[in-house]
Amino acid sequence: MTSTIEADVLAILAVGGQLTADTIARNLNVPPWRVVRALNSLRRNGDTFRNRRAEWQITAGQSHTERQAAR
């Protein structure tokens, strides 16, 4: 089960593609530490990953709807 901040982060990543935690925080108007916690939780669940440039994106191969249905 994802929290509200996690769902918001996933929604932004679905639209924005590759974004840094700071950019996501600015878009959501929340502190960066909350976004980092949500991103790390989503990474542990296999929903997101971070590339070498510290940009986050949704894990390839599954849409957000398919991941939600799998839980």
mmCIF file of the N, C-alpha and C atoms, coordinates in Angstrom:
data_MODEL
# 
_entry.id   MODEL 
# 
loop_
_atom_site.group_PDB 
_atom_site.id 
_atom_site.type_symbol 
_atom_site.label_atom_id 
_atom_site.label_alt_id 
_atom_site.label_comp_id 
_atom_site.label_asym_id 
_atom_site.label_entity_id 
_atom_site.label_seq_id 
_atom_site.pdbx_PDB_ins_code 
_atom_site.Cartn_x 
_atom_site.Cartn_y 
_atom_site.Cartn_z 
_atom_site.occupancy 
_atom_site.B_iso_or_equiv 
_atom_site.pdbx_formal_charge 
_atom_site.auth_seq_id 
_atom_site.auth_comp_id 
_atom_site.auth_asym_id 
_atom_site.auth_atom_id 
_atom_site.pdbx_PDB_model_num 
ATOM 1   N N  . MET A 1 1  ? 0.846  -1.178 0.000   1.00 0.00 ? 1  MET A N  1 
ATOM 2   C CA . MET A 1 1  ? 0.000  0.000  0.000   1.00 0.00 ? 1  MET A CA 1 
ATOM 3   C C  . MET A 1 1  ? 0.890  1.239  0.000   1.00 0.00 ? 1  MET A C  1 
ATOM 4   N N  . THR A 1 2  ? 0.608  2.166  -0.888  1.00 0.00 ? 2  THR A N  1 
ATOM 5   C CA . THR A 1 2  ? 1.410  3.374  -0.960  1.00 0.00 ? 2  THR A CA 1 
ATOM 6   C C  . THR A 1 2  ? 0.753  4.511  -0.200  1.00 0.00 ? 2  THR A C  1 
ATOM 7   N N  . SER A 1 3  ? 1.583  5.390  0.345   1.00 0.00 ? 3  SER A N  1 
ATOM 8   C CA . SER A 1 3  ? 1.062  6.557  1.036   1.00 0.00 ? 3  SER A CA 1 
ATOM 9   C C  . SER A 1 3  ? 0.708  7.632  0.019   1.00 0.00 ? 3  SER A C  1 
ATOM 10  N N  . THR A 1 4  ? 0.113  8.698  0.491   1.00 0.00 ? 4  THR A N  1 
ATOM 11  C CA . THR A 1 4  ? -0.284 9.792  -0.391  1.00 0.00 ? 4  THR A CA 1 
ATOM 12  C C  . THR A 1 4  ? 0.922  10.409 -1.073  1.00 0.00 ? 4  THR A C  1 
ATOM 13  N N  . ILE A 1 5  ? 1.997  10.660 -0.338  1.00 0.00 ? 5  ILE A N  1 
ATOM 14  C CA . ILE A 1 5  ? 3.189  11.261 -0.942  1.00 0.00 ? 5  ILE A CA 1 
ATOM 15  C C  . ILE A 1 5  ? 3.790  10.322 -1.978  1.00 0.00 ? 5  ILE A C  1 
ATOM 16  N N  . GLU A 1 6  ? 3.778  9.028  -1.707  1.00 0.00 ? 6  GLU A N  1 
ATOM 17  C CA . GLU A 1 6  ? 4.293  8.068  -2.684  1.00 0.00 ? 6  GLU A CA 1 
ATOM 18  C C  . GLU A 1 6  ? 3.444  8.069  -3.949  1.00 0.00 ? 6  GLU A C  1 
ATOM 19  N N  . ALA A 1 7  ? 2.138  8.120  -3.795  1.00 0.00 ? 7  ALA A N  1 
ATOM 20  C CA . ALA A 1 7  ? 1.250  8.168  -4.964  1.00 0.00 ? 7  ALA A CA 1 
ATOM 21  C C  . ALA A 1 7  ? 1.480  9.444  -5.759  1.00 0.00 ? 7  ALA A C  1 
ATOM 22  N N  . ASP A 1 8  ? 1.680  10.568 -5.061  1.00 0.00 ? 8  ASP A N  1 
ATOM 23  C CA . ASP A 1 8  ? 1.949  11.836 -5.741  1.00 0.00 ? 8  ASP A CA 1 
ATOM 24  C C  . ASP A 1 8  ? 3.272  11.787 -6.499  1.00 0.00 ? 8  ASP A C  1 
ATOM 25  N N  . VAL A 1 9  ? 4.287  11.192 -5.884  1.00 0.00 ? 9  VAL A N  1 
ATOM 26  C CA . VAL A 1 9  ? 5.592  11.063 -6.542  1.00 0.00 ? 9  VAL A CA 1 
ATOM 27  C C  . VAL A 1 9  ? 5.464  10.184 -7.786  1.00 0.00 ? 9  VAL A C  1 
ATOM 28  N N  . LEU A 1 10 ? 4.768  9.072  -7.680  1.00 0.00 ? 10 LEU A N  1 
ATOM 29  C CA . LEU A 1 10 ? 4.572  8.206  -8.845  1.00 0.00 ? 10 LEU A CA 1 
ATOM 30  C C  . LEU A 1 10 ? 3.828  8.921  -9.957  1.00 0.00 ? 10 LEU A C  1 
ATOM 31  N N  . ALA A 1 11 ? 2.837  9.724  -9.592  1.00 0.00 ? 11 ALA A N  1 
ATOM 32  C CA . ALA A 1 11 ? 2.069  10.462 -10.599 1.00 0.00 ? 11 ALA A CA 1 
ATOM 33  C C  . ALA A 1 11 ? 2.959  11.457 -11.341 1.00 0.00 ? 11 ALA A C  1 
ATOM 34  N N  . ILE A 1 12 ? 3.825  12.141 -10.612 1.00 0.00 ? 12 ILE A N  1 
ATOM 35  C CA . ILE A 1 12 ? 4.731  13.097 -11.261 1.00 0.00 ? 12 ILE A CA 1 
ATOM 36  C C  . ILE A 1 12 ? 5.743  12.380 -12.139 1.00 0.00 ? 12 ILE A C  1 
ATOM 37  N N  . LEU A 1 13 ? 6.263  11.263 -11.664 1.00 0.00 ? 13 LEU A N  1 
ATOM 38  C CA . LEU A 1 13 ? 7.228  10.518 -12.469 1.00 0.00 ? 13 LEU A CA 1 
ATOM 39  C C  . LEU A 1 13 ? 6.589  9.942  -13.724 1.00 0.00 ? 13 LEU A C  1 
ATOM 40  N N  . ALA A 1 14 ? 5.332  9.573  -13.640 1.00 0.00 ? 14 ALA A N  1 
ATOM 41  C CA . ALA A 1 14 ? 4.640  9.024  -14.810 1.00 0.00 ? 14 ALA A CA 1 
ATOM 42  C C  . ALA A 1 14 ? 4.554  10.072 -15.915 1.00 0.00 ? 14 ALA A C  1 
ATOM 43  N N  . VAL A 1 15 ? 4.378  11.311 -15.532 1.00 0.00 ? 15 VAL A N  1 
ATOM 44  C CA . VAL A 1 15 ? 4.274  12.406 -16.499 1.00 0.00 ? 15 VAL A CA 1 
ATOM 45  C C  . VAL A 1 15 ? 5.647  12.950 -16.859 1.00 0.00 ? 15 VAL A C  1 
ATOM 46  N N  . GLY A 1 16 ? 6.512  13.108 -15.855 1.00 0.00 ? 16 GLY A N  1 
ATOM 47  C CA . GLY A 1 16 ? 7.775  13.811 -16.048 1.00 0.00 ? 16 GLY A CA 1 
ATOM 48  C C  . GLY A 1 16 ? 8.941  12.975 -16.492 1.00 0.00 ? 16 GLY A C  1 
ATOM 49  N N  . GLY A 1 17 ? 8.870  11.676 -16.386 1.00 0.00 ? 17 GLY A N  1 
ATOM 50  C CA . GLY A 1 17 ? 9.997  10.845 -16.788 1.00 0.00 ? 17 GLY A CA 1 
ATOM 51  C C  . GLY A 1 17 ? 11.103 10.836 -15.769 1.00 0.00 ? 17 GLY A C  1 
ATOM 52  N N  . GLN A 1 18 ? 12.284 11.363 -16.116 1.00 0.00 ? 18 GLN A N  1 
ATOM 53  C CA . GLN A 1 18 ? 13.444 11.346 -15.251 1.00 0.00 ? 18 GLN A CA 1 
ATOM 54  C C  . GLN A 1 18 ? 13.572 12.676 -14.519 1.00 0.00 ? 18 GLN A C  1 
ATOM 55  N N  . LEU A 1 19 ? 13.374 12.643 -13.201 1.00 0.00 ? 19 LEU A N  1 
ATOM 56  C CA . LEU A 1 19 ? 13.412 13.862 -12.403 1.00 0.00 ? 19 LEU A CA 1 
ATOM 57  C C  . LEU A 1 19 ? 14.244 13.643 -11.143 1.00 0.00 ? 19 LEU A C  1 
ATOM 58  N N  . THR A 1 20 ? 14.895 14.706 -10.671 1.00 0.00 ? 20 THR A N  1 
ATOM 59  C CA . THR A 1 20 ? 15.630 14.628 -9.413  1.00 0.00 ? 20 THR A CA 1 
ATOM 60  C C  . THR A 1 20 ? 14.651 14.777 -8.254  1.00 0.00 ? 20 THR A C  1 
ATOM 61  N N  . ALA A 1 21 ? 15.093 14.385 -7.075  1.00 0.00 ? 21 ALA A N  1 
ATOM 62  C CA . ALA A 1 21 ? 14.257 14.513 -5.878  1.00 0.00 ? 21 ALA A CA 1 
ATOM 63  C C  . ALA A 1 21 ? 13.923 15.978 -5.614  1.00 0.00 ? 21 ALA A C  1 
ATOM 64  N N  . ASP A 1 22 ? 14.878 16.871 -5.833  1.00 0.00 ? 22 ASP A N  1 
ATOM 65  C CA . ASP A 1 22 ? 14.621 18.308 -5.629  1.00 0.00 ? 22 ASP A CA 1 
ATOM 66  C C  . ASP A 1 22 ? 13.543 18.831 -6.575  1.00 0.00 ? 22 ASP A C  1 
ATOM 67  N N  . THR A 1 23 ? 13.585 18.398 -7.816  1.00 0.00 ? 23 THR A N  1 
ATOM 68  C CA . THR A 1 23 ? 12.571 18.832 -8.784  1.00 0.00 ? 23 THR A CA 1 
ATOM 69  C C  . THR A 1 23 ? 11.200 18.311 -8.388  1.00 0.00 ? 23 THR A C  1 
ATOM 70  N N  . ILE A 1 24 ? 11.136 17.078 -7.966  1.00 0.00 ? 24 ILE A N  1 
ATOM 71  C CA . ILE A 1 24 ? 9.865  16.498 -7.531  1.00 0.00 ? 24 ILE A CA 1 
ATOM 72  C C  . ILE A 1 24 ? 9.341  17.258 -6.316  1.00 0.00 ? 24 ILE A C  1 
ATOM 73  N N  . ALA A 1 25 ? 10.222 17.565 -5.369  1.00 0.00 ? 25 ALA A N  1 
ATOM 74  C CA . ALA A 1 25 ? 9.818  18.304 -4.169  1.00 0.00 ? 25 ALA A CA 1 
ATOM 75  C C  . ALA A 1 25 ? 9.263  19.673 -4.534  1.00 0.00 ? 25 ALA A C  1 
ATOM 76  N N  . ARG A 1 26 ? 9.914  20.363 -5.465  1.00 0.00 ? 26 ARG A N  1 
ATOM 77  C CA . ARG A 1 26 ? 9.408  21.675 -5.902  1.00 0.00 ? 26 ARG A CA 1 
ATOM 78  C C  . ARG A 1 26 ? 8.043  21.545 -6.556  1.00 0.00 ? 26 ARG A C  1 
ATOM 79  N N  . ASN A 1 27 ? 7.865  20.529 -7.389  1.00 0.00 ? 27 ASN A N  1 
ATOM 80  C CA . ASN A 1 27 ? 6.583  20.337 -8.071  1.00 0.00 ? 27 ASN A CA 1 
ATOM 81  C C  . ASN A 1 27 ? 5.462  20.010 -7.091  1.00 0.00 ? 27 ASN A C  1 
ATOM 82  N N  . LEU A 1 28 ? 5.777  19.270 -6.043  1.00 0.00 ? 28 LEU A N  1 
ATOM 83  C CA . LEU A 1 28 ? 4.771  18.885 -5.051  1.00 0.00 ? 28 LEU A CA 1 
ATOM 84  C C  . LEU A 1 28 ? 4.640  19.900 -3.916  1.00 0.00 ? 28 LEU A C  1 
ATOM 85  N N  . ASN A 1 29 ? 5.591  20.835 -3.854  1.00 0.00 ? 29 ASN A N  1 
ATOM 86  C CA . ASN A 1 29 ? 5.612  21.842 -2.793  1.00 0.00 ? 29 ASN A CA 1 
ATOM 87  C C  . ASN A 1 29 ? 5.691  21.183 -1.409  1.00 0.00 ? 29 ASN A C  1 
ATOM 88  N N  . VAL A 1 30 ? 6.617  20.228 -1.286  1.00 0.00 ? 30 VAL A N  1 
ATOM 89  C CA . VAL A 1 30 ? 6.874  19.535 -0.020  1.00 0.00 ? 30 VAL A CA 1 
ATOM 90  C C  . VAL A 1 30 ? 8.380  19.557 0.234   1.00 0.00 ? 30 VAL A C  1 
ATOM 91  N N  . PRO A 1 31 ? 8.803  19.333 1.472   1.00 0.00 ? 31 PRO A N  1 
ATOM 92  C CA . PRO A 1 31 ? 10.242 19.299 1.767   1.00 0.00 ? 31 PRO A CA 1 
ATOM 93  C C  . PRO A 1 31 ? 10.933 18.150 1.026   1.00 0.00 ? 31 PRO A C  1 
ATOM 94  N N  . PRO A 1 32 ? 12.154 18.396 0.555   1.00 0.00 ? 32 PRO A N  1 
ATOM 95  C CA . PRO A 1 32 ? 12.883 17.341 -0.174  1.00 0.00 ? 32 PRO A CA 1 
ATOM 96  C C  . PRO A 1 32 ? 13.054 16.051 0.608   1.00 0.00 ? 32 PRO A C  1 
ATOM 97  N N  . TRP A 1 33 ? 13.207 16.120 1.938   1.00 0.00 ? 33 TRP A N  1 
ATOM 98  C CA . TRP A 1 33 ? 13.407 14.895 2.714   1.00 0.00 ? 33 TRP A CA 1 
ATOM 99  C C  . TRP A 1 33 ? 12.197 13.973 2.624   1.00 0.00 ? 33 TRP A C  1 
ATOM 100 N N  . ARG A 1 34 ? 10.982 14.545 2.516   1.00 0.00 ? 34 ARG A N  1 
ATOM 101 C CA . ARG A 1 34 ? 9.786  13.695 2.382   1.00 0.00 ? 34 ARG A CA 1 
ATOM 102 C C  . ARG A 1 34 ? 9.797  12.962 1.044   1.00 0.00 ? 34 ARG A C  1 
ATOM 103 N N  . VAL A 1 35 ? 10.231 13.666 0.000   1.00 0.00 ? 35 VAL A N  1 
ATOM 104 C CA . VAL A 1 35 ? 10.301 13.050 -1.328  1.00 0.00 ? 35 VAL A CA 1 
ATOM 105 C C  . VAL A 1 35 ? 11.355 11.940 -1.342  1.00 0.00 ? 35 VAL A C  1 
ATOM 106 N N  . VAL A 1 36 ? 12.503 12.200 -0.727  1.00 0.00 ? 36 VAL A N  1 
ATOM 107 C CA . VAL A 1 36 ? 13.567 11.183 -0.684  1.00 0.00 ? 36 VAL A CA 1 
ATOM 108 C C  . VAL A 1 36 ? 13.088 9.935  0.050   1.00 0.00 ? 36 VAL A C  1 
ATOM 109 N N  . ARG A 1 37 ? 12.393 10.125 1.163   1.00 0.00 ? 37 ARG A N  1 
ATOM 110 C CA . ARG A 1 37 ? 11.851 8.963  1.893   1.00 0.00 ? 37 ARG A CA 1 
ATOM 111 C C  . ARG A 1 37 ? 10.865 8.185  1.027   1.00 0.00 ? 37 ARG A C  1 
ATOM 112 N N  . ALA A 1 38 ? 9.990  8.907  0.336   1.00 0.00 ? 38 ALA A N  1 
ATOM 113 C CA . ALA A 1 38 ? 9.008  8.245  -0.532  1.00 0.00 ? 38 ALA A CA 1 
ATOM 114 C C  . ALA A 1 38 ? 9.711  7.515  -1.676  1.00 0.00 ? 38 ALA A C  1 
ATOM 115 N N  . LEU A 1 39 ? 10.699 8.159  -2.288  1.00 0.00 ? 39 LEU A N  1 
ATOM 116 C CA . LEU A 1 39 ? 11.419 7.527  -3.390  1.00 0.00 ? 39 LEU A CA 1 
ATOM 117 C C  . LEU A 1 39 ? 12.153 6.270  -2.936  1.00 0.00 ? 39 LEU A C  1 
ATOM 118 N N  . ASN A 1 40 ? 12.779 6.322  -1.783  1.00 0.00 ? 40 ASN A N  1 
ATOM 119 C CA . ASN A 1 40 ? 13.473 5.126  -1.273  1.00 0.00 ? 40 ASN A CA 1 
ATOM 120 C C  . ASN A 1 40 ? 12.493 4.001  -0.949  1.00 0.00 ? 40 ASN A C  1 
ATOM 121 N N  . SER A 1 41 ? 11.336 4.345  -0.428  1.00 0.00 ? 41 SER A N  1 
ATOM 122 C CA . SER A 1 41 ? 10.305 3.340  -0.177  1.00 0.00 ? 41 SER A CA 1 
ATOM 123 C C  . SER A 1 41 ? 9.824  2.732  -1.492  1.00 0.00 ? 41 SER A C  1 
ATOM 124 N N  . LEU A 1 42 ? 9.605  3.578  -2.489  1.00 0.00 ? 42 LEU A N  1 
ATOM 125 C CA . LEU A 1 42 ? 9.168  3.094  -3.803  1.00 0.00 ? 42 LEU A CA 1 
ATOM 126 C C  . LEU A 1 42 ? 10.254 2.235  -4.451  1.00 0.00 ? 42 LEU A C  1 
ATOM 127 N N  . ARG A 1 43 ? 11.510 2.590  -4.236  1.00 0.00 ? 43 ARG A N  1 
ATOM 128 C CA . ARG A 1 43 ? 12.612 1.790  -4.782  1.00 0.00 ? 43 ARG A CA 1 
ATOM 129 C C  . ARG A 1 43 ? 12.632 0.407  -4.136  1.00 0.00 ? 43 ARG A C  1 
ATOM 130 N N  . ARG A 1 44 ? 12.439 0.353  -2.817  1.00 0.00 ? 44 ARG A N  1 
ATOM 131 C CA . ARG A 1 44 ? 12.406 -0.948 -2.125  1.00 0.00 ? 44 ARG A CA 1 
ATOM 132 C C  . ARG A 1 44 ? 11.272 -1.821 -2.647  1.00 0.00 ? 44 ARG A C  1 
ATOM 133 N N  . ASN A 1 45 ? 10.167 -1.198 -3.042  1.00 0.00 ? 45 ASN A N  1 
ATOM 134 C CA . ASN A 1 45 ? 9.016  -1.929 -3.577  1.00 0.00 ? 45 ASN A CA 1 
ATOM 135 C C  . ASN A 1 45 ? 9.206  -2.303 -5.049  1.00 0.00 ? 45 ASN A C  1 
ATOM 136 N N  . GLY A 1 46 ? 10.250 -1.781 -5.686  1.00 0.00 ? 46 GLY A N  1 
ATOM 137 C CA . GLY A 1 46 ? 10.499 -2.079 -7.092  1.00 0.00 ? 46 GLY A CA 1 
ATOM 138 C C  . GLY A 1 46 ? 9.745  -1.171 -8.045  1.00 0.00 ? 46 GLY A C  1 
ATOM 139 N N  . ASP A 1 47 ? 9.218  -0.061 -7.542  1.00 0.00 ? 47 ASP A N  1 
ATOM 140 C CA . ASP A 1 47 ? 8.437  0.838  -8.389  1.00 0.00 ? 47 ASP A CA 1 
ATOM 141 C C  . ASP A 1 47 ? 9.276  1.894  -9.099  1.00 0.00 ? 47 ASP A C  1 
ATOM 142 N N  . THR A 1 48 ? 10.399 2.291  -8.506  1.00 0.00 ? 48 THR A N  1 
ATOM 143 C CA . THR A 1 48 ? 11.245 3.334  -9.085  1.00 0.00 ? 48 THR A CA 1 
ATOM 144 C C  . THR A 1 48 ? 12.704 2.915  -9.001  1.00 0.00 ? 48 THR A C  1 
ATOM 145 N N  . PHE A 1 49 ? 13.544 3.633  -9.753  1.00 0.00 ? 49 PHE A N  1 
ATOM 146 C CA . PHE A 1 49 ? 14.984 3.469  -9.614  1.00 0.00 ? 49 PHE A CA 1 
ATOM 147 C C  . PHE A 1 49 ? 15.661 4.800  -9.909  1.00 0.00 ? 49 PHE A C  1 
ATOM 148 N N  . ARG A 1 50 ? 16.907 4.914  -9.444  1.00 0.00 ? 50 ARG A N  1 
ATOM 149 C CA . ARG A 1 50 ? 17.684 6.136  -9.634  1.00 0.00 ? 50 ARG A CA 1 
ATOM 150 C C  . ARG A 1 50 ? 18.843 5.830  -10.567 1.00 0.00 ? 50 ARG A C  1 
ATOM 151 N N  . ASN A 1 51 ? 19.053 6.715  -11.547 1.00 0.00 ? 51 ASN A N  1 
ATOM 152 C CA . ASN A 1 51 ? 20.163 6.517  -12.470 1.00 0.00 ? 51 ASN A CA 1 
ATOM 153 C C  . ASN A 1 51 ? 21.430 7.184  -11.930 1.00 0.00 ? 51 ASN A C  1 
ATOM 154 N N  . ARG A 1 52 ? 22.486 7.158  -12.705 1.00 0.00 ? 52 ARG A N  1 
ATOM 155 C CA . ARG A 1 52 ? 23.776 7.694  -12.253 1.00 0.00 ? 52 ARG A CA 1 
ATOM 156 C C  . ARG A 1 52 ? 23.772 9.206  -12.080 1.00 0.00 ? 52 ARG A C  1 
ATOM 157 N N  . ARG A 1 53 ? 22.823 9.893  -12.683 1.00 0.00 ? 53 ARG A N  1 
ATOM 158 C CA . ARG A 1 53 ? 22.730 11.353 -12.554 1.00 0.00 ? 53 ARG A CA 1 
ATOM 159 C C  . ARG A 1 53 ? 21.781 11.761 -11.428 1.00 0.00 ? 53 ARG A C  1 
ATOM 160 N N  . ALA A 1 54 ? 21.432 10.819 -10.570 1.00 0.00 ? 54 ALA A N  1 
ATOM 161 C CA . ALA A 1 54 ? 20.522 11.044 -9.434  1.00 0.00 ? 54 ALA A CA 1 
ATOM 162 C C  . ALA A 1 54 ? 19.130 11.443 -9.889  1.00 0.00 ? 54 ALA A C  1 
ATOM 163 N N  . GLU A 1 55 ? 18.751 10.968 -11.073 1.00 0.00 ? 55 GLU A N  1 
ATOM 164 C CA . GLU A 1 55 ? 17.399 11.190 -11.574 1.00 0.00 ? 55 GLU A CA 1 
ATOM 165 C C  . GLU A 1 55 ? 16.585 9.920  -11.324 1.00 0.00 ? 55 GLU A C  1 
ATOM 166 N N  . TRP A 1 56 ? 15.360 10.114 -10.935 1.00 0.00 ? 56 TRP A N  1 
ATOM 167 C CA . TRP A 1 56 ? 14.475 8.996  -10.618 1.00 0.00 ? 56 TRP A CA 1 
ATOM 168 C C  . TRP A 1 56 ? 13.485 8.778  -11.747 1.00 0.00 ? 56 TRP A C  1 
ATOM 169 N N  . GLN A 1 57 ? 13.095 7.544  -11.937 1.00 0.00 ? 57 GLN A N  1 
ATOM 170 C CA . GLN A 1 57 ? 12.054 7.229  -12.905 1.00 0.00 ? 57 GLN A CA 1 
ATOM 171 C C  . GLN A 1 57 ? 11.345 5.951  -12.487 1.00 0.00 ? 57 GLN A C  1 
ATOM 172 N N  . ILE A 1 58 ? 10.190 5.750  -13.089 1.00 0.00 ? 58 ILE A N  1 
ATOM 173 C CA . ILE A 1 58 ? 9.400  4.554  -12.808 1.00 0.00 ? 58 ILE A CA 1 
ATOM 174 C C  . ILE A 1 58 ? 10.094 3.358  -13.443 1.00 0.00 ? 58 ILE A C  1 
ATOM 175 N N  . THR A 1 59 ? 10.054 2.241  -12.763 1.00 0.00 ? 59 THR A N  1 
ATOM 176 C CA . THR A 1 59 ? 10.649 1.016  -13.270 1.00 0.00 ? 59 THR A CA 1 
ATOM 177 C C  . THR A 1 59 ? 9.994  0.624  -14.585 1.00 0.00 ? 59 THR A C  1 
ATOM 178 N N  . ALA A 1 60 ? 10.806 0.320  -15.569 1.00 0.00 ? 60 ALA A N  1 
ATOM 179 C CA . ALA A 1 60 ? 10.300 -0.044 -16.894 1.00 0.00 ? 60 ALA A CA 1 
ATOM 180 C C  . ALA A 1 60 ? 9.593  -1.389 -16.846 1.00 0.00 ? 60 ALA A C  1 
ATOM 181 N N  . GLY A 1 61 ? 8.632  -1.548 -17.713 1.00 0.00 ? 61 GLY A N  1 
ATOM 182 C CA . GLY A 1 61 ? 7.979  -2.842 -17.850 1.00 0.00 ? 61 GLY A CA 1 
ATOM 183 C C  . GLY A 1 61 ? 6.616  -2.936 -17.214 1.00 0.00 ? 61 GLY A C  1 
ATOM 184 N N  . GLN A 1 62 ? 6.300  -2.032 -16.289 1.00 0.00 ? 62 GLN A N  1 
ATOM 185 C CA . GLN A 1 62 ? 4.992  -2.065 -15.659 1.00 0.00 ? 62 GLN A CA 1 
ATOM 186 C C  . GLN A 1 62 ? 4.437  -0.654 -15.586 1.00 0.00 ? 62 GLN A C  1 
ATOM 187 N N  . SER A 1 63 ? 3.158  -0.533 -15.858 1.00 0.00 ? 63 SER A N  1 
ATOM 188 C CA . SER A 1 63 ? 2.517  0.759  -15.666 1.00 0.00 ? 63 SER A CA 1 
ATOM 189 C C  . SER A 1 63 ? 2.123  0.895  -14.191 1.00 0.00 ? 63 SER A C  1 
ATOM 190 N N  . HIS A 1 64 ? 1.826  2.103  -13.782 1.00 0.00 ? 64 HIS A N  1 
ATOM 191 C CA . HIS A 1 64 ? 1.414  2.374  -12.394 1.00 0.00 ? 64 HIS A CA 1 
ATOM 192 C C  . HIS A 1 64 ? 0.188  1.537  -12.021 1.00 0.00 ? 64 HIS A C  1 
ATOM 193 N N  . THR A 1 65 ? -0.759 1.413  -12.936 1.00 0.00 ? 65 THR A N  1 
ATOM 194 C CA . THR A 1 65 ? -1.981 0.646  -12.676 1.00 0.00 ? 65 THR A CA 1 
ATOM 195 C C  . THR A 1 65 ? -1.676 -0.829 -12.459 1.00 0.00 ? 65 THR A C  1 
ATOM 196 N N  . GLU A 1 66 ? -0.750 -1.388 -13.259 1.00 0.00 ? 66 GLU A N  1 
ATOM 197 C CA . GLU A 1 66 ? -0.402 -2.802 -13.091 1.00 0.00 ? 66 GLU A CA 1 
ATOM 198 C C  . GLU A 1 66 ? 0.278  -3.048 -11.754 1.00 0.00 ? 66 GLU A C  1 
ATOM 199 N N  . ARG A 1 67 ? 1.150  -2.117 -11.313 1.00 0.00 ? 67 ARG A N  1 
ATOM 200 C CA . ARG A 1 67 ? 1.816  -2.275 -10.025 1.00 0.00 ? 67 ARG A CA 1 
ATOM 201 C C  . ARG A 1 67 ? 0.821  -2.207 -8.878  1.00 0.00 ? 67 ARG A C  1 
ATOM 202 N N  . GLN A 1 68 ? -0.165 -1.315 -8.980  1.00 0.00 ? 68 GLN A N  1 
ATOM 203 C CA . GLN A 1 68 ? -1.172 -1.202 -7.931  1.00 0.00 ? 68 GLN A CA 1 
ATOM 204 C C  . GLN A 1 68 ? -1.997 -2.470 -7.841  1.00 0.00 ? 68 GLN A C  1 
ATOM 205 N N  . ALA A 1 69 ? -2.338 -3.071 -8.981  1.00 0.00 ? 69 ALA A N  1 
ATOM 206 C CA . ALA A 1 69 ? -3.147 -4.277 -9.001  1.00 0.00 ? 69 ALA A CA 1 
ATOM 207 C C  . ALA A 1 69 ? -2.380 -5.475 -8.437  1.00 0.00 ? 69 ALA A C  1 
ATOM 208 N N  . ALA A 1 70 ? -1.065 -5.455 -8.567  1.00 0.00 ? 70 ALA A N  1 
ATOM 209 C CA . ALA A 1 70 ? -0.247 -6.558 -8.095  1.00 0.00 ? 70 ALA A CA 1 
ATOM 210 C C  . ALA A 1 70 ? -0.109 -6.592 -6.574  1.00 0.00 ? 70 ALA A C  1 
ATOM 211 N N  . ARG A 1 71 ? -0.441 -5.511 -5.919  1.00 0.00 ? 71 ARG A N  1 
ATOM 212 C CA . ARG A 1 71 ? -0.277 -5.449 -4.449  1.00 0.00 ? 71 ARG A CA 1 
ATOM 213 C C  . ARG A 1 71 ? -1.459 -5.969 -3.733  1.00 0.00 ? 71 ARG A C  1 
# 
